[in-house]
Amino acid sequence: MLEGGQIVCVAQAPSQRSMRMFTEVGQRTLPYCTAVGKAIMANMPRDDVRNLLERTGMPAHTETTITTARGFVNALTGRPSMATR
């Protein structure tokens, strides 16, 4: 869930498959760098997404991390953008 500008894991269901994601209940992450965060923000008004990202920041984790609110919103909407970083 989104709480205070961060994604908080509130529950976890174990998988019987060999490929699984590990996260801890209570773990907090910035929403722009998680699949859950992106799914939540895809359903938010774009102005709210921009405001959230500008408030929390978007530090790069890899060479391809989107680090601007504009680039992130463009990626969410499927619009190509040259200004993603």
Secondary structure, DSSP 4 states (H G I P E B T S, - for coil): -EETTEEE-------SSSS-----TT-EE-GGGSHHHHHHHHTS-HHHHHHHHHHH----SSTT---SHHHHHHHHHT---S---
